[in-house]
Amino acid sequence: MKSLAQKLHRFLVSEDGPTAVEYAVMLALIVIVCLTAITELGNGASNTFNNVTNQLP
């Protein structure tokens, strides 16, 4: 039981866990920003092609 308490204490004191969580949050935010940007660029390109198609005789 003592070793379990020591392992738990080391885990809570260690900074590896919070660092991994911070990196995961940053990665999630980067992915969200990239997906939003790609969606907006795709919509803009689609609108441009539709406008060109509509202007053709």
N, C-alpha and C positions, 0 to 999 in steps of 0.2 A: 504494500500500500504506500510505503514511503517513496518508492521509486516512481510510482504513478504521480504522486504529488510533485515530485521534483521535475518530472517531465512536463507536467502541466505548467509549472512555474516557469521553466525554461521557454516553453512555447509562448506564454503570455509576455515574457520579458523580451523575447527575440523580436527583431524588427523585420524579419523576412516576411511574415504574414501580412502586415499592413502594407508593405512595399508591393507585394504581389497584387493586393486589392487595388492599390492606387494605379498600377499599370493596367489592370483590367478595366478600370473605370475610364482611364484615358483612351484605351483602345476602343472601347464602346463609343465614346464621344467622337473619335476620329471616324469610325465607321459610319455613324449617323450623319456626320457632316459630309462625308464623301457620297453617300447614297442620295442625300438631298441635292448636292451639286450635280450629280450625274442625272438625276431625274429632271432638274430644271433645264440642264443643257439639252437633254433629249426632247423635252417639250418645246423648247425654242427652235431646235432644228426641225422638228415636225411641223411647227407653225410656218416656218420659212418655206419648206417644201410644199406645203399646202397652198401658200400664197402664190408661189411660182406656178404650180399646177393650175390654179384658178385663173391666172392671167394669160395662159396659153390659149391661142384661138381654137 
